């Protein structure tokens, strides 16, 4: 796992990420890909081994993971009309 800091907007793990989001903790392969495309710099040396072990890896969260509506007509409970 590596820590990277984006220097431009880039797709990381299939999601468009932006520099203002700060340092991202990603797999070595994903870090190498983004760095090779001049989208990030490796800042792993700024972090300890303990921080590396404790930091969660960046992952993709889908609508299904968030229990979001799956049908076009469905609305979250907060927006449902009160009848």
C-alpha positions as CSV (number, residue, x, y, z in Angstrom):
1,X,0.0,0.0,0.0
2,X,1.1,3.5,-0.8
3,X,0.1,7.0,0.1
4,X,-0.3,9.3,-2.9
5,X,-1.1,13.0,-3.3
6,X,-2.9,14.0,-6.5
7,X,-1.5,16.8,-8.5
8,X,-4.3,16.9,-10.9
9,X,-7.8,15.3,-11.1
10,X,-7.4,11.6,-11.8
11,X,-9.3,8.3,-11.8
12,X,-8.3,6.3,-8.7
13,X,-9.9,2.9,-8.3
14,X,-12.4,3.8,-11.0
15,X,-13.6,7.0,-9.3
16,X,-12.7,10.6,-10.4
17,X,-10.7,12.1,-7.5
18,X,-9.4,15.6,-7.0
19,X,-6.3,17.1,-5.3
20,X,-8.3,18.9,-2.6
21,X,-9.3,15.5,-1.2
22,X,-5.9,15.1,0.3
23,X,-3.7,12.0,0.6
24,X,-5.1,8.7,-0.6
25,X,-4.1,5.3,0.6
26,X,-4.1,2.9,-2.4
27,X,-2.6,-0.3,-3.6
28,X,0.9,-0.3,-5.0
29,X,-0.5,-1.1,-8.5
30,X,-3.0,1.7,-8.5
31,X,-0.4,4.1,-7.1
32,X,2.1,3.2,-9.8
33,X,-0.5,3.6,-12.5
34,X,-1.6,7.1,-11.3
35,X,2.0,8.2,-10.8
36,X,3.1,7.0,-14.2
37,X,0.3,9.0,-15.7
38,X,1.7,12.2,-14.0
39,X,-1.5,12.4,-11.8
40,X,0.1,12.0,-8.4
41,X,3.3,11.9,-6.3
42,X,4.2,9.2,-3.8
43,X,4.2,10.6,-0.3
44,X,4.5,7.2,1.5
45,X,7.8,8.3,3.1
46,X,5.9,10.9,5.1
47,X,4.0,8.2,6.9
48,X,5.1,5.6,9.5
49,X,4.7,1.8,9.1
50,X,2.1,1.9,11.8
51,X,0.0,4.6,9.9
52,X,0.3,2.4,6.8
53,X,-1.0,-0.6,8.6
54,X,-3.9,1.3,10.3
55,X,-5.1,3.4,7.4
56,X,-8.0,1.9,5.4
57,X,-7.5,1.5,1.7
58,X,-9.5,3.6,-0.7
59,X,-12.4,1.7,-2.1
60,X,-15.4,2.3,-4.4
61,X,-18.8,2.6,-2.7
62,X,-21.7,1.9,-5.0
63,X,-25.3,2.9,-4.7
64,X,-26.1,-0.7,-3.7
65,X,-23.6,-0.4,-0.8
66,X,-25.4,2.7,0.4
67,X,-28.9,1.1,0.0
68,X,-29.8,3.9,-2.4
69,X,-33.0,3.6,-4.5
70,X,-32.6,1.2,-7.4
71,X,-35.6,2.2,-9.4
72,X,-36.1,5.6,-11.1
73,X,-39.4,6.1,-9.3
74,X,-38.1,5.2,-5.8
75,X,-37.4,8.0,-3.4
76,X,-35.5,7.9,-0.2
77,X,-37.7,8.0,2.9
78,X,-36.7,11.6,3.7
79,X,-38.1,12.8,0.4
80,X,-41.3,10.6,0.3
81,X,-44.5,12.6,0.5
82,X,-46.4,12.4,3.8
83,X,-49.9,11.1,3.2
